[in-house]
């Protein structure tokens, strides 16, 4: 296991000694930290034209002339051969609670790691010097035992605040939410220590289950954070503003049939109730205007629990099936996906939001061309299109992290399994022409294929050389 340690207090921070002591049994520890104090630098990165300079101080011990986020960036992109399994930012000399997390360099570094899909935690001590790094380092080690055997939703990182007291006096950790500041973070008053006129001195809300409340009571506060700042509850409200909608949608919207509210209902009634739990999948399906992928005359039915015609005798699968197959792909945002059966490109649009690039193949030229134009008009640019027989895979020889087939195959086409990368997942409906099962094939690192049957489904046939006649 490879652990990257960083902070915003700088490479001289004594906290590295205690962290190294408590974490040493876990694997290789690499320290890359700013060469000086970078507190309050948030998620800033340095000028890309003048990359920060790195100083090697010893084995796996580096000082960077940059910000905490630079340290993560630099370690991952330049210094280390493999991405770290974990990034720990801290132990910060001072709390990072409520909205202070938006100023914090400690939190900024952990966020940078989370954005790159690397598990990360920010650890801070709450109180005044002398700092009890040993207690926080010891707790970090205990937390890692749990952390390493569990899975958190993608993009999550943990913000941990530990009261600055001895380990024996610490109260058990509480899972908290980020609290709020109820006075401005900086007050205008003369500060003797810094000889400045602005003093960091906010008062925080102290409701039960909030970070500040937990540490005030002597507990360790553990807050799950993420870099996605979207205020999801405002999506519905904004979606109902007249000027944010396509004009031709107006009538339907007035009847409430294509609005964000219909999508919310679709998500809660058809997806969550039937067991779809991947938050990223739910979010994307809440956002993508499904009614724009079908003929205007059918738009009012776009959010119903039904398969819809898309012309040329083909269909758009019901929302649940799209969600179930997407969830089965277990996407983390970095994958390259091959999709067979572009159809209306609704599924393509969903995938495009959840991965790096989608390569999609449609057999019928009219559908393929309409789909391409549709996604271009929506500003979706990470999709490559091909018209042809998808049962033969992508025309160039290459592999994909994920493959999704949205037409029913008699047996899983061999050309597709051949294009599945190690650790890749292929999801495909397999069966006779009338009914199939959604199958998931996982290629292990040892190149073995594990096949699972997920559930019954009904798709139009995959027509082609390795499909139906
Ligand atoms: N995922 C699509 C969507 O979101 O609208 C719906 C796909 S529809 C159920 C199946 C599609 O697979 C049809 O558009 C059909 O023309 C296409 N298809 C069938 N056989 C194919 C093949 N061999 N290669 C590529 N596309 C194929």
Boltz pocket constraint, residues with backbone or C-beta under 6 A from the ligand:
constraints:
  - pocket:
      binder: B
      contacts: [[A, 310], [A, 314], [A, 315], [A, 316], [A, 317], [A, 340], [A, 341], [A, 342], [A, 343], [A, 344], [A, 345], [A, 346], [A, 347], [A, 348], [A, 361], [A, 362], [A, 363], [A, 364], [A, 367], [A, 388], [A, 389], [A, 390], [A, 391], [A, 406], [A, 407], [A, 459], [A, 460], [A, 461], [A, 462], [A, 463], [A, 464], [A, 467]]
      max_distance: 6.0
